[in-house]
């Protein structure tokens, strides 16, 4: 599970952005009614879902993109060579392209809390560190600062957790994260961290669901069909044949998620669906099902695994191609889950409702005058009472984070007559 994420100098994000998943101490009547929106971990309440609202070009997608890039670095960077240029851009103005970008994440894996961070330019790693709380007190696993000297002993310090740590350091270039290399060299705690990012922190609907099909059983196939029926699908049965075993990473671009469902399915799978109206007639999944059905199929396959196994999921623009009722269904799945978490962006204002979400679950993304992205929580607005109309207040610009549109009749007539 995620407790906190911080990052700066990625894309439109200049100054430090903090995404807090530890629940605030809210004692309102609405918050008390939303007990299923949080869960407890080591006597701390944790949010199951965090939603980010904002205008187009405010930087919402860059928040998701930055997290995807940084997480993918953990399980991809051991492949980098001397010619690698990392697939991100720093903030473009005020000298920030020359400054390092940084990422920090506090998370829990197998009931142990970790703090992992790194900083980098587009061409090399600058710093990296990992701490943990094995007995409730912080302890160092390693630190790294490439600026401290020329030798590995000048650059690295270690606790007593990793066996032969300098053997790994000697095989870690300034293009590679130490934790990524240590996992490849079979260091147990590094493998724990690697597996968390690779298997527990799911970067999108797409791709993960396809690899999960390998292990589909009659039980979870039945659950998948039931989940589709709840979403008003008339699919009665699904038959899946694996044509080609997916590799460990079947995404074309882990930071942007550019591979299409159709590309993956055609290469790896043969899927036949059967409908209530004619249960004996097989439909080819790709050519005969609608785009909405195809998307919903993979969404549900991924969501069931995420929620059942207490994973974390990122979704940019959750409303894309989905009816609001389906979106609410997704939110309700996380409410019904035990410790699964969702971070998503959306424009759908109908969920700005304090009877559905707590104040600390709702964040706003706003573009500042210098072109950078600012992120803040509804919880920061102490004067906004639970009895107020949140959706109306947002659309009126109470929290900024909306487009300023001058679409008066005269302005539009002037535009069309130019």
Residue, then its C-alpha position, 0 to 999 in steps of 0.5 A: x500500500x502507498x502512504x505518501x508520494x512526493x516529486x518535483x521537476x517532472x514535466x509541468x511539475x516544478x515545485x514539490x507535489x505531495x500526494x497523501x494517502x494517510x487519512x486526515x482526522x476528520x470527524x464530520x458526520x459525512x466522514x463517519x458515514x464513509x468508513x469504507x473509504x479508509x482502512x487501518x494499517x498499524x493504527x493509521x487510517x489510510x485512504x483507499x481512493x484519491x481523485x484529482x480534478x483540474x482543467x485541461x492542461x493543468x498537469x493532472x496527466x503529468x502527475x500520473x505520468x511522473x509516477x509511472x515513469x519513476x516506478x517503471x525506473x525501478x524495474x527497468x533501469x538495470x537494462x540501461x546502457x551508456x547511451x540512455x536518455x531517460x523518457x521524461x522532461x524536467x520543467x522547461x523554465x527558470x533554469x529547471x532543465x539543469x536541475x535534478x528531478x526527485x521522487x520519494x515514496x513511502x509504502x508498506x510491503x508485507x507489513x513493513x514500511x519503507x521510504x525509497x527515494x532517488x533524484x536524477x537528470x535526464x542522463x544519470x542518477x544523482x542520489x538514491x536511498x532506502x530506509x525501513x521500519x522493521x521494528x517501528x523505528x527507522x533504519x538505513x538500508x543504503x544511501x547513494x550520492x554520485x556527487x561525493x567522490x569517484x569511488x563507490x565507497x565515497x558514494x555509498x553507505x550501507x546498513x547491515x541488511x544487504x549482503x556484499x553490498x559493494x559487489x552490487x555497487x561495483x556493477x551499478x552505473x550512474x544510469x541504473x538504480x541500485x535497487x534495480x541492479x541489486x534485485x537482478x543480483x539476487x539480494x533479497x530486500x531489493x527483490x522485495x522492493x522490485x516486486x512491490x513496484x513490478x507486481x503490486x503497483x499497477x501503472x494502468x488497466x492495460x497490459x497487466x490484465x493481459x498477463x493475468x489471463x495466463x493464470x485465469x481459473x474457472x473460479x476467477x473467470x466466473x468472477x470476471x463474468x459476474x463483474x461484467x454482468x454487474x456492469x450491465x454486460x450480457x456476456x454469459x461465457x468467455x473462452x480464452x486460448x493463450x497463443x503466445x506467452x507474454x514476456x515480463x513486460x509487454x508494454x511498449x512504453x511503461x511511462x506513457x502506456x502506448x500499446x493498444x489492447x488490440x495489439x496485445x490480444x492479437x499477438x498473445x490471445x484468442x478470446x471468444x465471448x458468448x452472449x445471453x441472447x445466443x449462448x451457442x454463438x461465439x463472438x470474436x472478441x476483437x472484431x465483433x465486440x464493441x470498443x466499450x466491451x473490450x475496454x470493460x473486459x480488461x478493466x474488470x480483469x485488472x480491477x478484480x486482481x487489484x482489489x482482491x490482492x490489495x494492490x495499487x492502481x493508477x488511472x488517468x482520466x478514469x471516465x474515458x469511454x466509460x459511463x458514469x455508472x461504470x465509474x461509480x461501480x469502480x469506486x465501489x469495488x475499491x470501497x468493498x475491498x480490504x486494502x486496495x488503493x486507487x489514484x485517478x484523475x477525472x473531469x466528472x464533477x458528479x463525484x464531487x459529493x461529500x456523501x461519496x468521498x471524504x475531503x482528504x480524498x479529493x485533490x485539485x490540479x491548477x496551472x500557476x502563472x509561471x506555467x507550473x502545476x500546483x496540487x492541493x487538497x479539498x481538506x486544505x479549505x477549512x472554511x468549506x463546510x460539509x453542508x455546502x454544494x461541492x460540485x457547484x462550488x468547484x464549477x464556480x471556481x471556488x478552488x480554481x482548477x477549472x478552465x477560464x472560458x470567455x464564450x460570450x455570444x459576442x466573443x463567439x460571433x467575433x471569432x467566427x467572423x474573423 
